[in-house]
Amino acid sequence: MMFYKDCLYCNKELKGRKDKKFCDPQCKSAYQYQQSQELPERFYNRVDNQLKLNRRLLKNFNKAGKATVRAEQLIAEGFNPNFFTHYWKNTKGDVYLFIYEYGFLKRTENNSEKYVLIQWQDYMDK
């Protein structure tokens, strides 16, 4: 016995199995992509994308392993200091927040907010 329905993506008539939803793999893939575009961005994706952006910015602004950058400059590029992967506390008690191997510490100097940027070092594991 044959069952007839329409493809969920292109609306062509389907022939064959009763539970068939698409006429070919391309329609199935296009349908799934279309559905993913209509859904709000998942929390995990937002966090992951922000971490990637933060890491890329810290890497670009910290070519020598240690640098100081105005906070407004980093934030204007899309940096969000609330997204980080871990932290490290130095012997002075300063807490550096890290995005993977790139860290930052917020400082205020001469009424100007700045970030001290560093790169993870082997001695920090201890």
DRENMI-549162 format. One line per field, with one value per residue (C-alpha): residue number from 1; residue in three letters; x, y, z. Coordinates in nm, 3 decimals. Each point is the difference from the previous one (the first is absolute). Layout:
// residues N
num = (NUM;...)
residuo = (Ala;...)
xx = (X;...)
yy = (Y;...)
zz = (Z;...)
END
This chain:
// residues 126
num = (1;2;3;4;5;6;7;8;9;10;11;12;13;14;15;16;17;18;19;20;21;22;23;24;25;26;27;28;29;30;31;32;33;34;35;36;37;38;39;40;41;42;43;44;45;46;47;48;49;50;51;52;53;54;55;56;57;58;59;60;61;62;63;64;65;66;67;68;69;70;71;72;73;74;75;76;77;78;79;80;81;82;83;84;85;86;87;88;89;90;91;92;93;94;95;96;97;98;99;100;101;102;103;104;105;106;107;108;109;110;111;112;113;114;115;116;117;118;119;120;121;122;123;124;125;126)
residuo = (Met;Met;Phe;Tyr;Lys;Asp;Cys;Leu;Tyr;Cys;Asn;Lys;Glu;Leu;Lys;Gly;Arg;Lys;Asp;Lys;Lys;Phe;Cys;Asp;Pro;Gln;Cys;Lys;Ser;Ala;Tyr;Gln;Tyr;Gln;Gln;Ser;Gln;Glu;Leu;Pro;Glu;Arg;Phe;Tyr;Asn;Arg;Val;Asp;Asn;Gln;Leu;Lys;Leu;Asn;Arg;Arg;Leu;Leu;Lys;Asn;Phe;Asn;Lys;Ala;Gly;Lys;Ala;Thr;Val;Arg;Ala;Glu;Gln;Leu;Ile;Ala;Glu;Gly;Phe;Asn;Pro;Asn;Phe;Phe;Thr;His;Tyr;Trp;Lys;Asn;Thr;Lys;Gly;Asp;Val;Tyr;Leu;Phe;Ile;Tyr;Glu;Tyr;Gly;Phe;Leu;Lys;Arg;Thr;Glu;Asn;Asn;Ser;Glu;Lys;Tyr;Val;Leu;Ile;Gln;Trp;Gln;Asp;Tyr;Met;Asp;Lys)
xx = (0.000;0.142;-0.035;0.014;0.114;0.196;0.369;0.031;0.243;-0.090;-0.360;0.057;-0.216;0.173;-0.036;0.113;0.016;-0.274;0.245;0.195;0.025;0.241;0.054;0.382;0.291;0.037;-0.359;0.051;0.318;-0.157;-0.304;0.215;0.208;-0.315;-0.137;0.325;-0.009;-0.350;0.084;0.162;0.374;0.072;0.167;0.303;0.059;-0.021;0.252;0.234;-0.012;0.074;0.293;0.143;-0.035;0.156;0.294;0.059;-0.001;0.238;0.233;-0.003;0.064;0.268;0.273;0.294;-0.141;-0.086;-0.183;-0.224;-0.308;-0.271;-0.318;-0.218;0.210;-0.047;-0.370;-0.058;0.131;-0.258;0.198;-0.217;0.196;-0.283;0.092;0.316;0.114;0.202;0.200;0.346;0.102;0.356;0.207;-0.115;-0.361;-0.095;-0.252;0.049;-0.293;0.092;-0.154;0.193;0.366;-0.056;-0.067;-0.104;-0.012;-0.205;0.189;-0.085;0.290;-0.039;-0.380;0.022;-0.112;0.257;0.060;0.338;0.028;0.220;0.055;-0.010;0.344;0.115;0.067;-0.370;-0.092;0.140)
yy = (0.000;0.342;0.311;0.351;0.310;0.312;0.069;0.231;0.224;0.014;-0.132;-0.261;-0.307;-0.279;-0.361;-0.296;-0.059;0.131;0.187;0.170;0.381;0.118;-0.085;-0.001;0.078;0.354;0.087;-0.147;0.204;0.321;-0.049;-0.051;0.308;0.206;-0.116;0.084;0.354;0.056;-0.107;0.245;-0.049;-0.261;0.108;-0.223;0.160;0.353;-0.084;-0.180;0.282;0.263;-0.204;-0.034;0.375;0.085;-0.234;0.140;0.358;-0.076;-0.180;0.292;0.264;-0.204;-0.073;0.007;-0.209;0.299;0.321;0.273;0.110;0.255;-0.181;0.208;-0.108;-0.371;0.037;0.198;-0.304;-0.224;-0.125;-0.108;-0.049;-0.207;-0.296;-0.185;-0.360;0.011;0.227;0.022;0.186;0.133;0.039;0.364;-0.117;0.130;-0.225;-0.034;-0.132;-0.225;-0.095;-0.317;0.109;0.379;0.187;0.348;0.210;0.318;0.300;0.367;0.236;0.380;-0.034;-0.223;-0.363;-0.232;-0.371;-0.155;-0.290;-0.301;-0.344;-0.322;-0.115;-0.339;0.132;0.088;-0.371;-0.018)
zz = (0.000;-0.100;0.215;-0.143;0.187;-0.088;0.070;0.301;-0.189;-0.369;0.018;-0.272;0.032;0.189;-0.099;0.204;0.372;0.224;0.229;-0.281;0.046;-0.271;-0.364;0.024;0.238;-0.140;0.094;0.347;0.051;-0.136;0.224;0.312;-0.084;-0.051;0.337;0.180;-0.142;0.133;0.357;0.241;0.041;0.263;0.324;-0.061;-0.341;0.143;0.272;-0.238;-0.255;0.266;0.137;-0.351;-0.061;0.338;-0.066;-0.348;0.132;0.287;-0.239;-0.247;0.266;0.180;-0.254;0.245;0.287;0.219;-0.096;0.135;-0.194;0.071;0.107;-0.234;-0.296;0.072;0.080;-0.320;-0.190;0.171;0.300;0.295;0.327;0.150;-0.223;0.103;0.045;0.324;0.228;0.157;0.316;0.021;0.318;0.038;0.010;-0.347;-0.172;-0.376;-0.198;-0.292;-0.330;-0.071;-0.007;-0.004;0.324;0.103;0.315;0.028;0.139;0.047;-0.069;-0.018;0.003;-0.306;-0.004;-0.154;-0.042;0.066;-0.246;0.062;-0.145;0.203;0.121;0.128;0.353;0.035;0.022;0.354)
END
